[in-house]
Amino acid sequence: MKHGKWHKRQVEQSLPEWRDEFLRYKELKPIVSAVSGLPPSPAEFAALLHAEIEKINTFFIEQEEFFIIRHKELQEAIQGALARKAAVPESAHEAEIAAIRREIVNFHGEMVLLLNYSSVNYLGLAKILKKYDKRTGAVLRLAVIETVLAQPFFTAEAVTLMVRECEAMMEAVSAPGEGQAAARRDREALAAAEQRIFRNTVAALLAMQDVRSGSSTRGRHSLPPLTLPDSDWLRSFQPPSPIPIQ
């Protein structure tokens, strides 16, 4: 699959309100690849890309801050539900716990989509810079990518950690011995109520596994490896075979 089509597909599989926040790969490619006319100078093209990087990074940080607050709220909700267990009817407690579990799974899905947002944008930047250097003979790619390596949207450390912590949160609200059954019920409930996020989370996991850990080249300019929990909760997604990206 050509990168332009893959990029468009990833954007379409994200949350609708995020779609204008992605790298404008479709608009940048004709600027570089036009047969007639000269592409912008390295300084002009770098300025275009830095504006895109600033947009991407600003959006990522805003989402990250929102997720940090939400993560804390879910932890407090778990603590409160467990503290109230003895004082409320069992049916009420189970209903509250089930609602919290669904929120955690939904929260996990949105964070995975944000990590995929990071991957998609970084890969798009690398691809468009490679095209520009090939078209012009410039050596802009490494200089621009070096500025990206220190950006929060590239490292994504806090979000990656919170994704991994979601599993511990799920275990905290599962009764002993019912972890897998509860997780299955949560997935079924989420699939019914939030088809879009559930489906797109699986697609994002597939894309990140392919882009981050399936690369044959590892180095300073590679995306950080994907380190999500190796658990029944995530393995049960059973994504299809990776799609090659040309």
ABEGO torsion letter per residue (X at the ends): XBAAAAAAAAAAABBAAAAAABBBAAAAAAAAABABEBBBBAAAAAAAAAAAAAAAAAAAAAAAAAAAAAAAAAAAAAAAAAAAAAABBAAAAAAAAAAAAAAAAAAAAAAAAAAAAAAAAAAAAAAAAAAAAAAAGBBAAAAAAAAAAABAAAAGAAAAAAAAAAAAAAAAABBBGAAAAAAAAAAAAAAAABAAAAAAAAAAAAAAAAAAAABABBBAABBBBBBBBBBAAAAAAGBBBBBBBX
